[in-house]
Amino acid sequence: MKKLRIKQIKSGIDRPLRQKRTLIALGLTKMHKVREVEASPQVLGMIDKVKHLLSVEEI
């Protein structure tokens, strides 16, 4: 399965609670934090919901 490197590039402040919780579920709690995750359908769906706050690259 593919791995993705996701980085939070915009703040979750003044975002709906649902988007804030999605960032936390992805493991992104601070700006410029980087996580490597497996590209499962569930994770891809979460990334799609907050893609305007993230930078995503395939490893």
DACORRA-V840801 format. One record per pair of residues at least 24 apart in sequence whose ideal C-beta (glycine too) atoms are under 10 Angstrom apart, sorted by sequence separation. I is the first residue (numbers start at 0). GAP is how many residues later the second one is. If there is no record, write none. Layout:
i=I gap=GAP
i=I gap=GAP
//
This chain:
i=6 gap=24
i=7 gap=24
i=21 gap=24
i=25 gap=24
i=6 gap=25
i=7 gap=25
i=20 gap=25
i=21 gap=25
i=24 gap=25
i=27 gap=25
i=6 gap=26
i=7 gap=26
i=21 gap=26
i=22 gap=26
i=27 gap=26
i=5 gap=27
i=6 gap=27
i=7 gap=27
i=21 gap=27
i=22 gap=27
i=25 gap=27
i=5 gap=28
i=6 gap=28
i=21 gap=28
i=25 gap=28
i=4 gap=29
i=5 gap=29
i=20 gap=29
i=4 gap=30
i=5 gap=30
i=18 gap=30
i=19 gap=30
i=22 gap=30
i=3 gap=31
i=4 gap=31
i=5 gap=31
i=17 gap=31
i=18 gap=31
i=21 gap=31
i=22 gap=31
i=3 gap=32
i=4 gap=32
i=17 gap=32
i=2 gap=33
i=3 gap=33
i=18 gap=33
i=19 gap=33
i=2 gap=34
i=3 gap=34
i=18 gap=34
i=1 gap=35
i=2 gap=35
i=3 gap=35
i=14 gap=35
i=1 gap=36
i=2 gap=36
i=3 gap=36
i=0 gap=37
i=1 gap=37
i=5 gap=37
i=14 gap=37
i=0 gap=38
i=1 gap=38
i=11 gap=38
i=14 gap=38
i=0 gap=39
i=3 gap=39
i=3 gap=40
i=5 gap=40
i=9 gap=40
i=5 gap=41
i=11 gap=41
i=1 gap=42
i=7 gap=42
i=9 gap=42
i=10 gap=42
i=3 gap=43
i=8 gap=43
i=9 gap=43
i=5 gap=44
i=8 gap=44
i=9 gap=44
i=5 gap=45
i=7 gap=45
i=8 gap=45
i=9 gap=45
i=6 gap=46
i=7 gap=46
i=8 gap=46
i=5 gap=47
i=6 gap=47
i=7 gap=47
i=5 gap=48
i=6 gap=48
i=5 gap=49
i=6 gap=49
i=3 gap=50
i=4 gap=50
i=5 gap=50
i=6 gap=50
i=4 gap=51
i=5 gap=51
i=3 gap=52
i=4 gap=52
i=3 gap=53
i=4 gap=53
i=3 gap=54
i=4 gap=54
i=2 gap=55
i=3 gap=55
i=1 gap=56
i=2 gap=56
i=1 gap=57
//
